[in-house]
């Protein structure tokens, strides 16, 4: 079994979307990008996935420049191709044609020696849904404190 090292998770996606149907996809990177990724210098905050000409592309994922690299280093927010089977891609595209659904990357990890990204179908949350989740989390935390103090 290959060792999995999670490099970055997209907490913003879990806050803004209801996440379902996760899918593992390969990621096409250059040499300086993989070195920077192994160092954990990745931000998925504004990243999203878009289909284009029968291929899937990861957009707005920020992989910082690799400092020891030369001036020919990569562009931090360039488009990156995702490696997905056609059948999986068709299934995902049929799901996102529904109203309000989008593809979001949830985490980037290294599996063995290969960089992978987990993408999922996201349905946008309304503002009141976000508030409700925050209130529930705070009440659970308060309940935990009370139970801990009584034990």
C-alpha positions, 0 to 999 in steps of 0.5 A, spaced: 500 500 500 502 506 497 503 511 503 499 518 502 502 524 505 496 530 505 499 536 502 493 541 502 486 541 504 481 546 501 477 548 508 474 554 504 470 548 499 467 545 505 465 551 508 462 554 501 459 547 499 456 541 500 461 536 498 459 529 495 462 524 490 470 525 491 474 522 485 482 521 485 485 525 479 492 525 477 496 532 476 500 534 471 506 538 474 513 541 472 519 539 476 519 545 480 512 545 481 513 538 484 518 540 489 514 546 491 508 541 492 513 536 497 515 542 501 507 544 502 507 550 499 500 550 496 494 554 497 487 551 494 483 557 497 480 559 490 481 553 486 476 550 481 476 545 476 473 546 469 472 541 463 475 544 456 475 540 450 474 533 453 480 534 458 479 537 466 483 543 468 485 545 475 485 553 475 487 558 480 491 553 485 497 557 487 503 552 488 508 557 490 515 558 486 521 554 488 526 558 491 532 554 489 529 554 482 532 558 476 529 564 473 525 559 468 521 557 474 513 555 473 507 560 474 504 560 481 497 560 478 497 556 471 492 551 469 494 544 470 491 538 467 488 533 471 488 526 469 482 522 469 479 516 465 473 518 460 468 514 463 469 518 470 469 525 467 463 523 463 459 521 470 462 528 473 460 532 467 453 529 467 452 531 475 455 538 474 450 540 469 444 540 474 443 547 477 448 550 482 453 544 482 460 545 481 467 541 481 472 543 487 478 540 489 478 538 496 485 536 497 492 535 494 496 529 496 502 525 494 501 517 494 507 514 493 511 518 489 505 521 485 501 527 486 494 527 486 488 531 487 481 529 490 476 533 486 468 533 488 462 535 486 460 541 490 453 544 491 453 551 494 451 553 501 446 559 502 448 564 508 443 561 513 446 554 512 453 557 513 451 560 520 447 554 522 453 550 521 457 555 525 452 555 531 452 547 531 460 547 531 460 552 537 454 549 541 458 542 540 464 545 543 460 548 549 457 542 550 464 538 550 467 543 555 461 542 560 461 535 560 469 535 561 469 540 567 463 535 570 468 529 569 
